[in-house]
């Protein structure tokens, strides 16, 4: 969640701004994140949250490649 908040800040978004969030992660990490799907959505202000091991189907305005411990993932977001 901290990485998402950093990307929101980099994008110049305000706390009230809602986002569309796409997380690209391997299956194992995706399964772990899906357990917290509703918590993540609420805490980061996501109207829509999609977690997948595939590339996003559309181009997003903001994105970042992240690594936490040995887990690599990508974040993509747009303002709703």
N, C-alpha and C positions, 0 to 999 in steps of 0.2 A: 504494500500500500504506500510505503514511503516513496518508492520509485515512481509510482503513478502521480503522487502529489508533486514531486519534483518536476515531472514532465508537464503537469498542469501549470506550474509556476513559470516554467520556461516558455510555455505557449501564451503567457500573459492572461490567463483566465482568472476570474474572480471566484470566490467561494460559492456564490449563488449560481454560477454557470454550470449547466448540466452537460455531460459529455457522452459520446458514443465511444466505448472502449473495446479494443480487440487485443487479446493476449495470445501470442504465438508461443507455445511451449511444447515440449515433448509429451508423450502420453502420460508418463508417470507424474510429472509436475502438474499437468493439466488436470489429472484426477484429484490430486491433492488440493488444487485451487478451487475446483468445482464444489468441494465440500463447504467452502466459505463464500460461495457465489453471492448470496444476498447480503452478507456482511460487507464484502468488497464493494458491491454496487452502492450501498448506503454511505459508506465512509468516504468514497472518492467522488461521489456525486454523479455516478454513471446512470443514465437513463436506460442504456442498453450495454450489456457486458457479454462478450463472446470470447470463449476460451477454446482454442483449437491447435492442432499440430500442423495445420495447413497454412499457406499464405493467405492474407486477407484478400477477399474477392474484389475490393475496390482500393483505390489509393487514398491514404489518409494524410491529412495536413501535417500532423506531428507524429514522430516515432522515435524510438530509441532501442538500442541493443543493450541488454542488461545481463549481469552475472551475479548471482548470490550463491556463495559457497561454490559448489560444482554445477549449479543449475543455470543454464543459459536460456534466456527467453527474450522476446521482443514485445514492446508495447507500441500500440498505435492508437491515436485518439483524434477526435474531431469535436468541436463544439456543436451541440445540438441546436 
